[in-house]
Amino acid sequence: MKQKPLPPICAVATPLARSAIGAIRASGENSLDLIQKIFQGKGKSSSLRDKPRYAHYGNIVSQDKEILDDVILIPYVAPHSYTGEDSFEIFSHGNPLVLDRILQELFRLGFEQARPGEFTKRAFLNGKLNLSEAQAIEQIVSARSARELKLARENKEGKFRTLILQLRSSLLNVLADCTAELDFIEEDIQFLSEEEKLSNLKQLKEKAEKAILASNEVERWRSGIQTAILGAPNAGKSSLLNYLLGHERALVSPIAGTTRDYLEASVEIEGIPFVFLDTAGIRNHASDTIEQRGIEKSLEIAQKADFILWILDGSLSPSEACKPFMALDSAIFHKKTLWIVNKIDILHDDWKRNGILLPEVIGKKENLLFVSIAHERNMDTLRLKIHEYAKQTETESAYLLEAWQKIALQNFLREIENAIRFTQAKVSTEMVVAALHAAMDFLAELTGEISNEEVLGRIFSRFCIGK
């Protein structure tokens, strides 16, 4: 039975703000015939179909023959379009009033307002994109950092889909052998041994676990690498936060203990998102219970952070500057820590000596970075060091996955673990085969071979209108 054609749709594809150019996108059966009714081209060709993918200059006119705007119109003839349907794009002046008047004429012709992601959904339904590519387009549009954009582009180019197809191929080999074992048990056929089955299944399990672990790592920094700024009162923590942000976010005061709670601020460094947490100053004797609670909160943040910037007051001797953390739990310093000696413009002479004694957690003098935040000396090196830490967390096997993709992959892993358990327990091959079929279904869900309207609706509803 032939599928009923979907109604033509249209939407503004550019932000609804005054700009030089605005764009309207439309798609659907007969869409080119419909637009011909209100487009008056100024070229020789009478039909848009005669010159697809060509910029046609002309006017959009209303039902009353009023010129709404002079535009560029680019037609696309099915199946050679983004959606696989007849479609077109209109480029007009970017006044929202102009765009709205053109939209109203399209609605009058029978076009419907496109829902979020509907163009990409049609591209998927018409076989122009697979589900991984479609999801990657949404990731590209909504990426909040250069690093996230890079991973989204890799997904668009098929990185995650390649992994799924590799898992599918390996799973198919095991499933085919187990199925044959059931169907041809009395035939003289050499099947995989139990050890070979377990080896293949464990390889599948390991690949899936690595992908999930890598996606968890990506998810962790996707919202920003949690970076705690720690140190004694007045060491320069708030000044560092303000410098990194490029504006004053934290109150800077010569009075020790000014910061009683923590401040949180996000900033991107060389394309990588960070969340900096400026904490209350740490010292051995708090002035009151409020400051003491602030210090305890600072240590809690340090325990949860991905990265620590510890600021040492360079105007003090090394022994005095290091006092605040000498009595702390050494577990805090198992985190990656960058030790920063601030105030080199008034540096204590003891820091300048070779062979100075430093706490074990710091190690050698070479592990210190000497800066002046107030005078912005050596701050480019500091930014570079922070960026280097983030680069160390990158892995070639990183995958940018949405929640539904991760759930499907976790479900696949669960069924593979079931198959391993059934094989080891020497239960019936039927149960192993059932688990493998279920695992195959979850892979098919990831590629879009098995889907339902509700699942697709949730995926594409996250897209912006006009995409």
C-alpha positions, 0 to 999 in steps of 0.5 A: 500500500502506497504511503499517503503523501505528507502535506507541504510544510514551511517555516522560517529557518533564520532567527526572528530578528531584524537582519540583512537576509531572512530564509524560509524553507518549504517541502512537500509534494506539489510544493513547487507548483504551489509556490509558482502561484505567488512567485513572479520570476524575472528570468526567462524560465517559466517553470521552477522545475526547469532549473532546479538548484538555481537561484531564481530572482523575482517577487513574492506577491499576495493574493491581491497581487501586492508585491510583498518582497523581492527574493531569491528562490532556490527550487529542489526537485525530488528526490534531489533535496534535503528531505527527498521531496520537492522543496524550495528555499526563499531568501528575502529581506530579514525583517520579521514582518516581511517573513511573516507576510510571506508565510501567511501567503504560503499558509493560504496556499495549503502549506502547514507550519513545520514542527521542530525537526520535521524537515530532518524527520522527512529526510530520515523517512525518505531515506536521505539520512540514517538515524545517527546522521539525523541525530548528529544534525541536531547535535551540530546545531545545538553544540555549545563548544568547539569540542562538542561541535567536533564530536557532533561532526564525527557522528555526522560522518558516521563514527557512531554508526560505524561502531553499531555496524561493527557490533551488529556484524560480530553479533550476527556471526554468533547469532547465526551459529547459535541458530544453526545449532538449533536448526541443524543439531543432527547434521554433521556441521562444525559449530563454534565451541563454548569457549569461542562463543564466550570469547566473541560475546565478551568482545562485544561486551567490552566494545559496548562498555568502552563506548558507554564509558567514553560517552559518560566522559563526554557527558561529564565535560559537555556541561563544563569541566568542573574546576575548583579554585582553592587557596588561602584567603587573599591569595588571588582566587577571586581575581583569577576567576574575574580574569578568566571570565574577562569581567568582574564576577567575584568581589575582590577585597584586601580583607581576608575571608571576604568569600564565604560561599562559592561562586560558579561561572562558565567560560570556554577556553580554546573551544573547551567549556569549563565551570570555575568554582571560586571557593571560600579561602582555606585557613587553619583558624576560621574567624567564625562559624560561617567562615568555617562552614565556607571552608568545609564547603570548599573542601567538598567542592574540591572532592567533587571537582575534575580539576583543581587550581590551587593559588599560593600567595607568593608574597609569603614565604613558601612555608607560610603559603603552604600552611593552609593545606598541610593538614588537609586530607591528602585524598584531595590532591589525588585530583589533577592539581595545578599549583599557581604562585601568585603575586610575583611582582612582590615575590618573597625572596625564599621562592627565588632560591634553588632547592627550597623545601616544598610539600610532597603533594607539590614535589619539585619547584618546576611543578609551580607556575609563577604568575601575577594575576593583578598585572597579568604576567604569565597568564597566557601560560596559565590558560595554556596549562588549563587547556592542556589538562582538558586536552589530556581528557580527550580520547579517540574513542569518545562518542557524543550520545543522546540519552535515548542512544545511551539507553539503547546501548545499555540495553544491548549490553544487558542482553549480551551479558544475559547471553554470556550468563546463559552460555556459562550456565549451560542453559538451553541454546534457545535462551541464548538465541532469544537474548541475542535477538533482543540485543540485535533489536536494540542495535536496529533501534540505534540505526533506525531500522526498528522505530516507532512514531513516539520514539521518532517524535521525541528525537526530532522534537528537540530540533529547532523549527526550520531544520 
